[in-house]
Amino acid sequence: MKVVVTRKLPDSILHQLREEHEVMMWKHENVVMPRDLLLEEVKDADALLTNLTDNINVELYEHAPNLKVVSTMAVGYDNIDIEEARKRGIKVGHTPGVLTDATADLTFALILACGRGLVGAMDVIRKDEWKSWGPFYLTGPEVSGATIGIIGMGRIGEAVAKRAAGFSMNILYHNRSRKKEAEATLGATYVSMDELLQKSDYVVLLAPSTPETNKMIGREQFDQMKKTAIFINTSRGTNVDEEALYDVLSNQQIYAAGLDVFEQEPISANHPLMSLSNVTALPHIGSAAINTRMKMAQMAADHIVEGLAGRNLSHEVKRKG
């Protein structure tokens, strides 16, 4: 059977697929496979190994009458029309769990970078502006002992809470349901969204991308935050009203923001948020740890093998959201 892979992956990952099937792989790792080429290649494809940059929609399904499996090398799948796949009997796999620690590490790296102004401090040296020591020169808010508010206490949220506990942070969280184990083991406190926004020094957004969470953090939510608050988003860019975020940051209504995701990706250097010195921005690298990415790629390839053999996928998407 034919398998289309939309980004270049290591030979070790594709070895089993190539033994059993014909594999067409796009030649670039960090360049999107052209849409017209993708639509041409899926015409006779049985499986598609994709990622979050490919739009797997009705148009693609209509070009791919033989498609049986879509496997994304990501935990999120908002770029895939799940309901249409279900109607057509196409199985969809994703990679939950494996990227939890890498994303939690990156989230905490943004907390530290924003709190201690690491990027700006490095720029002082790059610009040859480090002339002397000053009592309050390049100071920033504390991390240890501060209050962190986690919105979305899933796997990654709990992993961030564990790291926060190591920094003696006061942990607040808001979730669709109580996580009593996290409360017992980490000392986390369940609060309303309003209370979390009003009391947190670091507001960390880790909610999934669903119709309900679209722009869930906007002007109303930013207005409730402390002027000294730092906002961190390592979930999905669509969960935030970027215009409102730009306004509150440019007016110094909140202290800073650390962002790994954006509403439209990739962004360019002239994106409005990039003009602000109190923004630390990263190019969606939450899971970009070597071992984690290898595990994600292997899991995505395994789903293709399972699906084409007529077996259930180890991590199959059962619903949208």
BELFENMO-V799952 format. One record per helix or strand of 3 or more residues. SS is the DSSP state (@ for helix, = for strand). FROM is the first residue (numbers start at 1). TO is the last residue. If there is no record, write none. Layout:
ss=SS from=FROM to=TO
ss=SS from=FROM to=TO
This chain:
ss== from=2 to=5
ss=@ from=11 to=20
ss== from=22 to=25
ss=@ from=35 to=44
ss== from=47 to=50
ss=@ from=58 to=63
ss== from=69 to=72
ss=@ from=82 to=87
ss== from=91 to=93
ss=@ from=100 to=115
ss=@ from=118 to=126
ss== from=147 to=151
ss=@ from=155 to=166
ss== from=170 to=174
ss=@ from=180 to=186
ss=@ from=193 to=199
ss== from=202 to=205
ss=@ from=219 to=224
ss== from=230 to=233
ss=@ from=237 to=239
ss=@ from=242 to=250
ss== from=256 to=259
ss=@ from=272 to=275
ss== from=279 to=281
ss=@ from=290 to=308
